Amino acid sequence: MDNTYSDTVLTPMRVARTTGYIDWSSQPSLFKQYPHFLFRYAYGSNEALKRVELARFISSRSTVGSKPYYRMNVPSAGNLHPTELYVQIRGVKGVLSGIYHVDALHEELVLVREIEGDGLEPALGLGKKFNGMIFVVSCVPYRSEWKYGDRVVRYCYMDAGHQVGGLCTSAIADGHTPTILSQFDRASFDSQMGFGDEEYSTAVIAFGKESEKGVEAMCSALMRVAPTDYCDTSGVIPAQLAGEAIFSAADAPTLFTVDEDVIRKRRSARNFAPETLPTPHFEHFMHSLLQPPNPLSCFAIVLKSETVARGLYRDDRLLKEGDFAEISAALLVDQRFVKDAAVIIVMTAERYGSSALMSAGLFAQQLYLDATSRGVGFTGIGAFYDRKLQRFLETEMPIIYVGALGVERK
């Protein structure tokens, strides 16, 4: 995937060529919808399903121009939401055992197929019935390709990482520990899920345990439903996604517990106050950047601090001293709001690929929630001049993710 990184870097010339009028009336639909006749559980109707509901929900609805505008509990580049979420539920009291689509738009769990002696387990390399919940995070690349072209591969996997972080956090808040499943044939599994060439699994996370009872493979795939109302892809992006690896246990960071209120309040901060972070919060986040999940490394551009010199840091070492607020804004495609942030966080990796991108999204989701729990703001930034930022950092490692942390303006 190294060529994909080189081919999709942003340069001033590329930004100038691609910035212009967007016909939002041609935007593909943002949410997959299964037929109306299928059985559903409405959000809030069953306490046993709360962790599913907290994993994916719309936090605010508004209208921009004449189109609906949705913000979710997990962020998305351009607010285009190229992810979908499914869950197999078995042996949960009061819930029909089956495979469900998590329909955040209508706030429902849609029963795609009821299960009994069969299920997804054989397609995932499991020989016994799994009691609990098995979540499947998928990606619908055209929702983002429509706007971002071939750079979309980055955003799809970062958004998928955010969704993994969202579902893991919701389950941990409910007292459950995640198990990441990755030792299976993804193409065969996607076929069982009823995915066509427009949708791909990116992660499978289980909460529960295997029973002693055997399980049979499903005799047929789930019904195939188009994930968008239309698709006009070049085919290049789907081919790249199909060749990438599923999220594995080696990529997962240690997760922390937050309460439901924090999950519901998470939002992106785009209006920072020109203030320093309180020292305990600043030190906490600088320490967090010392231990990112594999395969990430973190740089910190400190713009404001009461305790350390302003400048570029890595592994708690000052690499360059100076006021880099103007430079940071310029490197981030002239997004001026970052000048008021306290810290710009840059995640890099030795190799560019789905593993690094999803780990970055998951780690960033933790930073979002950690910041929310402390009453400060964080936001992910998808637009940056890759090569210029690499030269500023004096690194050849690919830039994976950029975020800004600071005090939100009241």
C-alpha positions in Angstrom: 0.0 0.0 0.0 3.1 2.3 0.0 2.3 3.3 -3.6 -1.2 4.4 -2.5 0.3 6.7 0.0 2.6 8.3 -2.5 -0.2 8.6 -5.1 -2.6 10.3 -2.6 -0.4 12.9 -0.9 -1.9 16.4 -0.8 0.1 19.2 -2.4 -0.9 22.8 -3.0 -1.3 22.1 -6.7 -3.5 19.0 -6.1 -5.6 21.0 -3.6 -6.0 23.8 -6.1 -7.1 21.3 -8.8 -9.6 19.5 -6.7 -11.1 22.4 -4.7 -14.2 23.7 -6.3 -17.9 23.3 -6.7 -19.5 20.1 -5.3 -23.0 19.1 -6.4 -24.3 18.0 -3.1 -27.6 16.9 -4.7 -25.6 14.0 -6.3 -24.3 12.7 -2.9 -24.8 9.0 -2.5 -27.0 7.9 0.4 -25.2 7.7 3.8 -27.0 4.8 5.4 -27.8 1.3 4.3 -31.4 0.4 4.5 -32.9 -3.1 4.6 -36.4 -3.9 3.5 -39.2 -2.5 5.7 -40.8 -5.9 6.3 -37.9 -7.2 8.5 -38.3 -7.5 12.2 -36.8 -4.6 14.3 -35.9 -3.6 17.8 -36.2 0.1 18.3 -33.4 1.8 20.2 -34.3 2.0 23.9 -36.8 -0.9 23.7 -34.5 -3.5 25.3 -31.9 -2.8 28.0 -29.8 -5.8 26.8 -29.1 -3.9 23.5 -27.8 -0.7 25.0 -24.2 -1.5 24.2 -25.1 -1.9 20.6 -27.0 1.4 20.5 -24.2 3.2 22.2 -21.7 1.9 19.6 -23.4 3.7 16.7 -26.0 6.5 17.0 -26.7 9.9 15.5 -25.9 12.5 18.1 -27.5 15.5 16.2 -29.6 16.1 13.2 -29.9 19.3 11.2 -30.3 20.7 7.7 -27.6 22.3 5.6 -29.0 23.9 2.5 -31.8 21.5 1.6 -30.1 18.3 2.7 -30.2 16.5 6.1 -26.9 16.7 8.0 -26.0 14.0 10.6 -23.4 14.0 13.3 -22.6 10.6 14.9 -21.0 9.4 18.1 -18.0 8.4 15.9 -16.4 11.1 13.7 -16.1 10.8 9.9 -13.9 12.7 7.4 -16.2 15.1 5.7 -19.1 13.7 7.7 -19.7 11.2 4.9 -19.9 8.0 7.1 -18.5 5.3 4.9 -18.9 2.6 7.7 -21.7 0.2 8.5 -22.2 -1.9 11.7 -23.7 -5.4 12.1 -24.0 -7.7 15.1 -24.7 -11.4 15.6 -26.5 -11.9 18.9 -26.8 -15.3 20.5 -27.9 -16.4 24.0 -28.7 -12.9 25.2 -31.8 -13.0 27.4 -34.9 -11.4 25.8 -33.3 -10.9 22.4 -34.0 -13.1 19.3 -30.8 -14.9 18.3 -29.9 -13.6 14.9 -27.7 -11.4 12.7 -28.7 -7.7 12.8 -27.9 -4.5 10.9 -27.4 -1.5 13.2 -29.6 1.1 11.5 -28.5 4.4 13.2 -30.7 6.5 10.8 -33.9 5.0 12.0 -32.5 4.0 15.5 -33.3 0.3 15.1 -31.6 -3.1 15.0 -32.9 -4.8 11.9 -33.0 -8.6 12.0 -31.5 -9.8 8.7 -31.6 -13.5 9.6 -32.6 -15.5 12.7 -30.1 -18.2 13.7 -30.3 -21.3 15.8 -28.0 -24.2 15.0 -26.1 -22.1 12.4 -24.4 -18.7 12.3 -21.4 -16.7 11.3 -19.0 -18.7 13.6 -17.7 -21.2 10.9 -17.0 -18.4 8.5 -14.9 -16.7 11.3 -12.9 -19.9 12.1 -14.9 -20.7 15.3 -16.1 -24.3 15.8 -18.6 -23.7 18.6 -21.5 -21.5 19.1 -20.5 -18.1 20.4 -22.7 -16.8 23.2 -22.8 -13.0 23.2 -22.3 -10.5 20.4 -20.1 -10.6 17.4 -19.8 -7.2 15.7 -18.8 -6.6 12.1 -17.6 -3.2 10.9 -17.7 -2.7 7.2 -16.7 0.0 4.8 -18.7 1.4 1.9 -15.9 3.3 0.0 -18.0 5.1 -2.6 -19.7 7.3 0.1 -16.3 9.0 0.6 -14.8 8.4 -2.9 -17.6 10.5 -4.3 -16.0 13.6 -2.7 -12.3 12.7 -2.0 -11.4 10.5 -4.9 -8.4 8.1 -4.4 -7.5 9.6 -1.0 -10.6 7.9 0.3 -8.7 4.7 1.3 -7.1 6.7 4.2 -10.4 8.0 5.4 -12.3 4.7 5.1 -9.9 2.9 7.4 -9.5 5.8 9.8 -13.3 6.0 10.1 -13.5 2.2 10.6 -10.9 2.5 13.4 -13.1 5.2 15.0 -16.1 2.8 14.8 -14.1 0.0 16.4 -13.2 2.4 19.2 -16.8 3.4 19.6 -18.1 -0.2 19.9 -15.3 -1.3 22.2 -15.9 1.7 24.5 -19.6 1.1 24.6 -19.1 -2.6 25.5 -16.4 -1.9 28.1 -18.7 0.6 29.7 -21.2 -2.3 30.0 -18.6 -4.5 31.6 -17.4 -6.6 28.6 -14.0 -7.3 27.2 -13.4 -7.4 23.4 -11.9 -10.3 21.5 -10.7 -9.3 18.0 -11.2 -12.0 15.3 -8.9 -12.0 12.3 -8.0 -15.6 11.4 -10.4 -16.2 8.6 -10.9 -15.8 4.9 -12.3 -12.3 4.5 -13.5 -12.7 0.9 -15.5 -15.8 1.9 -16.8 -14.1 5.0 -17.9 -11.0 3.0 -19.8 -13.3 0.6 -21.6 -14.9 3.6 -22.5 -11.3 4.8 -24.1 -10.6 1.5 -21.6 -7.9 0.5 -21.0 -7.2 -3.1 -18.2 -5.1 -4.6 -19.4 -2.0 -2.9 -18.9 -3.1 0.7 -16.0 -4.8 2.6 -15.5 -6.0 6.2 -12.8 -4.2 8.0 -13.0 -5.6 11.6 -14.8 -8.3 13.6 -15.0 -7.8 17.4 -16.6 -10.4 19.7 -17.9 -9.9 23.3 -18.8 -13.1 25.1 -17.5 -16.7 25.0 -17.6 -19.9 23.0 -20.0 -22.5 24.3 -19.5 -26.3 24.2 -22.2 -26.7 21.5 -21.3 -27.2 17.8 -22.4 -24.8 15.1 -23.2 -25.2 11.4 -22.3 -22.9 8.6 -25.2 -20.9 7.1 -26.7 -22.7 4.1 -26.9 -19.5 2.2 -25.6 -15.9 2.3 -27.5 -13.1 3.9 -29.7 -11.1 1.6 -27.8 -8.6 -0.6 -28.9 -5.0 -0.2 -27.1 -2.1 -1.9 -25.3 0.1 0.7 -25.9 3.3 -1.4 -28.6 4.4 -3.7 -26.1 4.5 -6.6 -22.4 3.8 -7.1 -20.2 5.3 -9.9 -16.8 4.1 -8.7 -13.8 3.8 -10.9 -13.2 0.3 -9.4 -9.6 1.2 -8.3 -10.5 2.0 -4.7 -12.6 -1.1 -4.1 -9.8 -3.2 -5.4 -7.3 -1.6 -3.0 -9.7 -2.2 -0.1 -10.2 -5.8 -1.0 -6.5 -6.4 -0.9 -6.0 -5.0 2.6 -5.9 -7.1 5.8 -8.7 -7.3 8.4 -8.1 -5.6 11.8 -6.1 -7.9 14.1 -5.5 -8.2 17.8 -1.9 -6.9 17.4 -3.3 -3.5 16.3 -5.5 -2.9 19.3 -4.5 -0.5 22.1 -5.4 -0.9 25.7 -8.8 0.7 26.2 -10.1 2.6 29.1 -13.6 2.9 30.7 -15.8 6.0 30.2 -19.4 6.4 31.2 -22.4 6.7 28.9 -22.6 10.5 29.3 -19.1 10.9 27.9 -19.9 8.7 24.9 -23.0 10.7 24.2 -21.3 14.1 24.5 -18.3 13.4 22.2 -18.0 15.9 19.4 -15.3 17.5 17.2 -13.9 20.8 18.5 -13.3 23.3 15.8 -13.5 26.5 17.9 -10.5 26.6 20.3 -9.9 29.4 22.8 -6.4 31.0 22.7 -5.6 29.5 26.1 -3.2 26.9 27.5 -4.5 23.6 28.7 -4.6 23.2 32.5 -1.3 21.7 33.5 -2.7 18.3 34.7 -4.5 17.8 31.4 -1.5 18.9 29.3 0.8 16.4 31.2 -1.8 13.6 30.9 -2.1 13.9 27.1 1.6 14.3 26.6 2.1 11.1 28.6 -0.6 9.4 26.5 1.4 10.2 23.3 4.4 8.3 24.7 2.5 5.0 24.5 0.4 4.9 21.3 -0.7 1.5 20.0 1.5 -0.4 17.5 2.5 0.4 14.8 2.2 4.2 15.6 4.7 6.8 16.7 3.5 10.3 17.8 4.9 13.8 17.4 3.5 16.7 19.4 3.7 20.3 18.2 3.2 22.3 21.4 1.7 25.7 20.6 0.8 26.7 24.2 2.0 25.4 27.6 2.6 26.6 31.1 5.3 24.0 31.8 7.4 23.3 28.7 8.9 25.2 25.8 6.8 25.6 22.7 8.1 23.5 19.9 8.2 20.0 18.3 8.4 17.0 20.6 8.8 13.3 20.1 9.1 10.7 22.9 9.1 13.6 25.4 12.2 15.1 23.7 12.2 18.7 22.3 13.3 18.4 18.7 12.8 22.0 17.6 11.9 25.0 19.8 9.7 27.8 18.5 6.3 29.2 17.9 4.9 27.0 15.1 1.3 28.1 15.1 1.4 29.8 11.7 3.5 27.0 10.2 1.0 24.4 11.6 -2.0 26.1 10.0 -0.1 26.3 6.7 0.9 22.6 6.8 -2.8 21.7 7.6 -4.0 23.2 4.3 -4.5 26.7 5.8 -7.0 25.6 8.5 -6.6 28.7 10.6 -8.6 27.4 13.6 -5.6 25.2 14.6 -3.6 28.3 15.6 -5.6 28.5 18.8 -5.1 24.8 19.8 -2.7 23.9 22.5 -1.2 20.8 20.9 -1.1 19.4 17.3 -0.8 15.6 17.4 0.8 13.9 14.4 0.7 10.1 14.2 3.2 8.3 11.9 4.1 4.7 11.2 6.9 2.8 9.6 4.5 1.4 7.0 1.3 2.9 5.6 -1.6 0.5 5.4 -4.9 -0.5 6.9 -3.3 -1.6 10.2 -1.8 1.8 10.9 -4.8 3.7 9.7 -7.3 1.7 11.8 -5.0 1.8 14.9 -4.8 5.6 14.4 -8.6 5.9 14.2 -9.1 3.8 17.3 -6.4 5.7 19.2 -7.9 9.0 18.1 -11.4 7.9 19.3 -9.8 7.3 22.7 -8.3 10.8 22.6 -11.7 12.2 21.7 -13.4 10.5 24.7 -10.5 11.2 27.0 -10.7 14.9 26.1 -14.5 15.0 26.5 -14.2 13.4 30.0 -11.8 16.2 31.0 -13.8 19.0 29.6 -11.4 19.9 26.8 -11.7 19.6 23.0 -10.1 17.4 20.4 -10.6 17.1 16.6 -9.2 14.9 13.8 -7.8 16.7 10.8 -7.8 14.8 7.5 -6.3 17.5 5.2 -2.6 18.2 5.4 0.3 18.6 3.0 2.0 15.2 3.5 5.4 15.9 2.2 5.7 19.3 3.7 4.7 17.9 7.1 7.2 15.1 6.8 10.0 17.7 6.1 8.9 19.8 9.0 9.0 16.7 11.3 12.3 15.6 9.6 10.9 12.1 9.1 10.4 9.8 6.1 7.6 7.9 7.9 4.1 8.3 6.3 1.8 10.7 8.1 -1.2 8.6 9.3 -3.4 10.9 11.3 -3.4 14.5 12.6 -5.4 15.9 15.5 -5.7 19.2 17.5 -6.2 19.4 21.2 -7.1 22.5 23.2 -9.5 24.5 25.3 -12.8 25.0 23.6 -14.2 28.5 23.3 -17.3 29.0 25.5 
